[in-house]
Amino acid sequence: MNSTISRAEREAAIHQLHSREEMFLAAVAGLSPQQWRFKPRPERWSIAEIAEHLAVVEMALPVLMQARILTAEPITATLESGDLALQTRVAGRKTKAQAIELVWPNGRWQREEETIGAFCAAREKNIQYVQGTQDDLRHHTGAHPSLGVLDGYQWLLFLAAHTERHIAQIKELQDEPGWPQRAATAKS
């Protein structure tokens, strides 16, 4: 039963991971320090905290894959019929979700460039993994705290959709009353 993901699955995951990374980078480009750290309410995450959370989740997935998902007893059927529903559910912001404490932001990086760099480096490693893996991702599963059982491939789709979800959160922050406007540049 040891088989790898199909070429179409591989290409779809790579495309989604790349495109959501580009969307994230566009969403955080050109922010002022005040915009990067803006919190409309104490319980809301700033863009800095959202970016940190994304980087931490991105770095945690390979560990989860190797330690838990790929070592789990293989299943006989695949879960691929739930791929699109998973992506839609994760990317949408209709249902609020609470991240597990392990991936909460806690100031791991102090500068915007460090946080974004950590995310991009981890994303690149995950894309390289998808490009070359021969792991049997469809027949190994692991439970997500709120989404239930996902197979290894679905965990990769989760990463892309998770980024998309938080891009929407960044846009919501930018629509909040009190969002800091960029200072006008002085004309010579």
SEGU-489266 format. One record per residue (C-alpha): x, y, z; residue in one letter. Coordinates in nm, 3 decimals. Layout:
% residues N
<pt u="X" v="Y" w="Z" vexmi="A"/>
...
***
This chain:
% residues 188
<pt u="0.000" v="0.000" w="0.000" vexmi="M"/>
<pt u="0.303" v="0.233" w="0.009" vexmi="N"/>
<pt u="0.239" v="0.494" w="-0.259" vexmi="S"/>
<pt u="0.319" v="0.858" w="-0.299" vexmi="T"/>
<pt u="0.087" v="1.143" w="-0.386" vexmi="I"/>
<pt u="-0.007" v="1.187" w="-0.750" vexmi="S"/>
<pt u="0.160" v="1.439" w="-0.976" vexmi="R"/>
<pt u="-0.160" v="1.646" w="-0.981" vexmi="A"/>
<pt u="-0.178" v="1.646" w="-0.600" vexmi="E"/>
<pt u="0.187" v="1.743" w="-0.575" vexmi="R"/>
<pt u="0.144" v="2.031" w="-0.823" vexmi="E"/>
<pt u="-0.175" v="2.151" w="-0.653" vexmi="A"/>
<pt u="-0.011" v="2.159" w="-0.310" vexmi="A"/>
<pt u="0.298" v="2.338" w="-0.442" vexmi="I"/>
<pt u="0.083" v="2.593" w="-0.623" vexmi="H"/>
<pt u="-0.129" v="2.659" w="-0.317" vexmi="Q"/>
<pt u="0.170" v="2.691" w="-0.087" vexmi="L"/>
<pt u="0.347" v="2.930" w="-0.326" vexmi="H"/>
<pt u="0.042" v="3.142" w="-0.401" vexmi="S"/>
<pt u="-0.060" v="3.181" w="-0.035" vexmi="R"/>
<pt u="0.297" v="3.279" w="0.050" vexmi="E"/>
<pt u="0.284" v="3.548" w="-0.219" vexmi="E"/>
<pt u="-0.054" v="3.666" w="-0.087" vexmi="M"/>
<pt u="0.087" v="3.686" w="0.266" vexmi="F"/>
<pt u="0.392" v="3.882" w="0.154" vexmi="L"/>
<pt u="0.169" v="4.124" w="-0.036" vexmi="A"/>
<pt u="-0.055" v="4.165" w="0.271" vexmi="A"/>
<pt u="0.238" v="4.264" w="0.495" vexmi="V"/>
<pt u="0.439" v="4.467" w="0.243" vexmi="A"/>
<pt u="0.506" v="4.829" w="0.329" vexmi="G"/>
<pt u="0.354" v="4.829" w="0.676" vexmi="L"/>
<pt u="0.471" v="5.093" w="0.919" vexmi="S"/>
<pt u="0.592" v="4.977" w="1.263" vexmi="P"/>
<pt u="0.264" v="5.109" w="1.407" vexmi="Q"/>
<pt u="0.059" v="4.908" w="1.157" vexmi="Q"/>
<pt u="0.271" v="4.596" w="1.219" vexmi="W"/>
<pt u="0.196" v="4.610" w="1.593" vexmi="R"/>
<pt u="-0.159" v="4.758" w="1.585" vexmi="F"/>
<pt u="-0.411" v="4.585" w="1.813" vexmi="K"/>
<pt u="-0.765" v="4.726" w="1.814" vexmi="P"/>
<pt u="-0.836" v="4.538" w="2.139" vexmi="R"/>
<pt u="-0.610" v="4.354" w="2.383" vexmi="P"/>
<pt u="-0.753" v="4.012" w="2.293" vexmi="E"/>
<pt u="-0.694" v="4.057" w="1.918" vexmi="R"/>
<pt u="-0.367" v="3.963" w="1.755" vexmi="W"/>
<pt u="-0.159" v="4.224" w="1.577" vexmi="S"/>
<pt u="-0.018" v="4.157" w="1.231" vexmi="I"/>
<pt u="0.316" v="4.089" w="1.404" vexmi="A"/>
<pt u="0.148" v="3.821" w="1.616" vexmi="E"/>
<pt u="-0.038" v="3.674" w="1.319" vexmi="I"/>
<pt u="0.288" v="3.650" w="1.124" vexmi="A"/>
<pt u="0.464" v="3.487" w="1.419" vexmi="E"/>
<pt u="0.182" v="3.234" w="1.454" vexmi="H"/>
<pt u="0.203" v="3.151" w="1.082" vexmi="L"/>
<pt u="0.579" v="3.100" w="1.105" vexmi="A"/>
<pt u="0.548" v="2.876" w="1.411" vexmi="V"/>
<pt u="0.278" v="2.659" w="1.252" vexmi="V"/>
<pt u="0.485" v="2.636" w="0.935" vexmi="E"/>
<pt u="0.788" v="2.518" w="1.134" vexmi="M"/>
<pt u="0.585" v="2.275" w="1.346" vexmi="A"/>
<pt u="0.431" v="2.078" w="1.060" vexmi="L"/>
<pt u="0.745" v="1.889" w="0.951" vexmi="P"/>
<pt u="0.801" v="1.782" w="1.311" vexmi="V"/>
<pt u="0.440" v="1.666" w="1.338" vexmi="L"/>
<pt u="0.468" v="1.482" w="1.005" vexmi="M"/>
<pt u="0.781" v="1.291" w="1.101" vexmi="Q"/>
<pt u="0.696" v="1.226" w="1.466" vexmi="A"/>
<pt u="0.327" v="1.145" w="1.451" vexmi="R"/>
<pt u="0.162" v="1.129" w="1.110" vexmi="I"/>
<pt u="0.409" v="0.918" w="0.912" vexmi="L"/>
<pt u="0.468" v="0.686" w="1.208" vexmi="T"/>
<pt u="0.095" v="0.625" w="1.256" vexmi="A"/>
<pt u="-0.052" v="0.293" w="1.152" vexmi="E"/>
<pt u="-0.150" v="0.325" w="0.784" vexmi="P"/>
<pt u="-0.517" v="0.338" w="0.691" vexmi="I"/>
<pt u="-0.656" v="0.141" w="0.397" vexmi="T"/>
<pt u="-0.893" v="0.400" w="0.250" vexmi="A"/>
<pt u="-0.797" v="0.756" w="0.169" vexmi="T"/>
<pt u="-0.960" v="1.077" w="0.292" vexmi="L"/>
<pt u="-0.907" v="1.270" w="-0.032" vexmi="E"/>
<pt u="-1.280" v="1.331" w="-0.088" vexmi="S"/>
<pt u="-1.259" v="1.586" w="0.194" vexmi="G"/>
<pt u="-0.976" v="1.795" w="0.044" vexmi="D"/>
<pt u="-1.186" v="2.081" w="-0.092" vexmi="L"/>
<pt u="-1.414" v="2.096" w="0.211" vexmi="A"/>
<pt u="-1.109" v="2.114" w="0.436" vexmi="L"/>
<pt u="-0.957" v="2.401" w="0.241" vexmi="Q"/>
<pt u="-1.284" v="2.594" w="0.235" vexmi="T"/>
<pt u="-1.346" v="2.542" w="0.604" vexmi="R"/>
<pt u="-0.996" v="2.645" w="0.711" vexmi="V"/>
<pt u="-0.963" v="2.947" w="0.481" vexmi="A"/>
<pt u="-1.306" v="3.084" w="0.573" vexmi="G"/>
<pt u="-1.341" v="3.310" w="0.874" vexmi="R"/>
<pt u="-1.708" v="3.242" w="0.946" vexmi="K"/>
<pt u="-1.616" v="3.000" w="1.222" vexmi="T"/>
<pt u="-1.378" v="3.138" w="1.482" vexmi="K"/>
<pt u="-1.101" v="2.906" w="1.590" vexmi="A"/>
<pt u="-0.865" v="2.909" w="1.885" vexmi="Q"/>
<pt u="-0.508" v="2.800" w="1.817" vexmi="A"/>
<pt u="-0.344" v="2.565" w="2.062" vexmi="I"/>
<pt u="-0.114" v="2.741" w="2.307" vexmi="E"/>
<pt u="0.197" v="2.581" w="2.158" vexmi="L"/>
<pt u="0.161" v="2.798" w="1.844" vexmi="V"/>
<pt u="0.048" v="3.121" w="2.011" vexmi="W"/>
<pt u="0.266" v="3.424" w="1.945" vexmi="P"/>
<pt u="0.498" v="3.509" w="2.232" vexmi="N"/>
<pt u="0.755" v="3.745" w="2.083" vexmi="G"/>
<pt u="0.993" v="3.485" w="1.938" vexmi="R"/>
<pt u="1.117" v="3.743" w="1.686" vexmi="W"/>
<pt u="1.151" v="4.114" w="1.756" vexmi="Q"/>
<pt u="1.177" v="4.251" w="1.404" vexmi="R"/>
<pt u="0.933" v="4.227" w="1.115" vexmi="E"/>
<pt u="1.207" v="4.101" w="0.881" vexmi="E"/>
<pt u="1.296" v="3.818" w="1.121" vexmi="E"/>
<pt u="0.936" v="3.703" w="1.150" vexmi="T"/>
<pt u="0.868" v="3.714" w="0.778" vexmi="I"/>
<pt u="1.204" v="3.549" w="0.710" vexmi="G"/>
<pt u="1.122" v="3.265" w="0.950" vexmi="A"/>
<pt u="0.789" v="3.209" w="0.777" vexmi="F"/>
<pt u="0.942" v="3.214" w="0.427" vexmi="C"/>
<pt u="1.228" v="2.982" w="0.522" vexmi="A"/>
<pt u="0.990" v="2.730" w="0.677" vexmi="A"/>
<pt u="0.749" v="2.757" w="0.381" vexmi="R"/>
<pt u="1.036" v="2.693" w="0.139" vexmi="E"/>
<pt u="1.135" v="2.378" w="0.332" vexmi="K"/>
<pt u="0.775" v="2.258" w="0.319" vexmi="N"/>
<pt u="0.755" v="2.323" w="-0.055" vexmi="I"/>
<pt u="1.080" v="2.134" w="-0.108" vexmi="Q"/>
<pt u="0.936" v="1.846" w="0.093" vexmi="Y"/>
<pt u="0.626" v="1.837" w="-0.129" vexmi="V"/>
<pt u="0.840" v="1.852" w="-0.443" vexmi="Q"/>
<pt u="1.047" v="1.549" w="-0.353" vexmi="G"/>
<pt u="0.862" v="1.337" w="-0.101" vexmi="T"/>
<pt u="0.793" v="0.975" w="-0.169" vexmi="Q"/>
<pt u="0.615" v="0.941" w="0.167" vexmi="D"/>
<pt u="0.277" v="0.773" w="0.164" vexmi="D"/>
<pt u="0.086" v="1.082" w="0.271" vexmi="L"/>
<pt u="-0.261" v="0.955" w="0.180" vexmi="R"/>
<pt u="-0.246" v="0.651" w="0.407" vexmi="H"/>
<pt u="-0.108" v="0.812" w="0.722" vexmi="H"/>
<pt u="-0.319" v="1.037" w="0.940" vexmi="T"/>
<pt u="-0.301" v="1.263" w="1.239" vexmi="G"/>
<pt u="-0.570" v="1.441" w="1.436" vexmi="A"/>
<pt u="-0.604" v="1.818" w="1.421" vexmi="H"/>
<pt u="-0.744" v="1.972" w="1.744" vexmi="P"/>
<pt u="-1.051" v="2.120" w="1.574" vexmi="S"/>
<pt u="-1.064" v="1.968" w="1.225" vexmi="L"/>
<pt u="-1.046" v="1.603" w="1.318" vexmi="G"/>
<pt u="-0.843" v="1.340" w="1.136" vexmi="V"/>
<pt u="-0.642" v="1.461" w="0.836" vexmi="L"/>
<pt u="-0.413" v="1.259" w="0.616" vexmi="D"/>
<pt u="-0.058" v="1.378" w="0.551" vexmi="G"/>
<pt u="-0.150" v="1.544" w="0.224" vexmi="Y"/>
<pt u="-0.440" v="1.725" w="0.385" vexmi="Q"/>
<pt u="-0.201" v="1.863" w="0.647" vexmi="W"/>
<pt u="-0.011" v="2.027" w="0.360" vexmi="L"/>
<pt u="-0.334" v="2.169" w="0.218" vexmi="L"/>
<pt u="-0.413" v="2.291" w="0.569" vexmi="F"/>
<pt u="-0.091" v="2.498" w="0.569" vexmi="L"/>
<pt u="-0.194" v="2.687" w="0.257" vexmi="A"/>
<pt u="-0.553" v="2.739" w="0.372" vexmi="A"/>
<pt u="-0.434" v="2.839" w="0.721" vexmi="H"/>
<pt u="-0.221" v="3.113" w="0.565" vexmi="T"/>
<pt u="-0.518" v="3.229" w="0.360" vexmi="E"/>
<pt u="-0.733" v="3.241" w="0.674" vexmi="R"/>
<pt u="-0.485" v="3.469" w="0.846" vexmi="H"/>
<pt u="-0.447" v="3.691" w="0.540" vexmi="I"/>
<pt u="-0.820" v="3.758" w="0.576" vexmi="A"/>
<pt u="-0.758" v="3.835" w="0.944" vexmi="Q"/>
<pt u="-0.488" v="4.086" w="0.844" vexmi="I"/>
<pt u="-0.735" v="4.255" w="0.608" vexmi="K"/>
<pt u="-0.994" v="4.269" w="0.888" vexmi="E"/>
<pt u="-0.739" v="4.447" w="1.109" vexmi="L"/>
<pt u="-0.677" v="4.704" w="0.836" vexmi="Q"/>
<pt u="-1.050" v="4.782" w="0.833" vexmi="D"/>
<pt u="-1.066" v="4.836" w="1.210" vexmi="E"/>
<pt u="-1.135" v="5.183" w="1.349" vexmi="P"/>
<pt u="-0.806" v="5.325" w="1.469" vexmi="G"/>
<pt u="-0.597" v="5.151" w="1.202" vexmi="W"/>
<pt u="-0.283" v="5.371" w="1.183" vexmi="P"/>
<pt u="-0.255" v="5.551" w="0.855" vexmi="Q"/>
<pt u="0.087" v="5.596" w="0.701" vexmi="R"/>
<pt u="0.235" v="5.936" w="0.767" vexmi="A"/>
<pt u="0.233" v="6.162" w="0.464" vexmi="A"/>
<pt u="0.577" v="6.202" w="0.312" vexmi="T"/>
<pt u="0.717" v="6.552" w="0.299" vexmi="A"/>
<pt u="0.746" v="6.697" w="-0.049" vexmi="K"/>
<pt u="1.060" v="6.885" w="-0.140" vexmi="S"/>
***
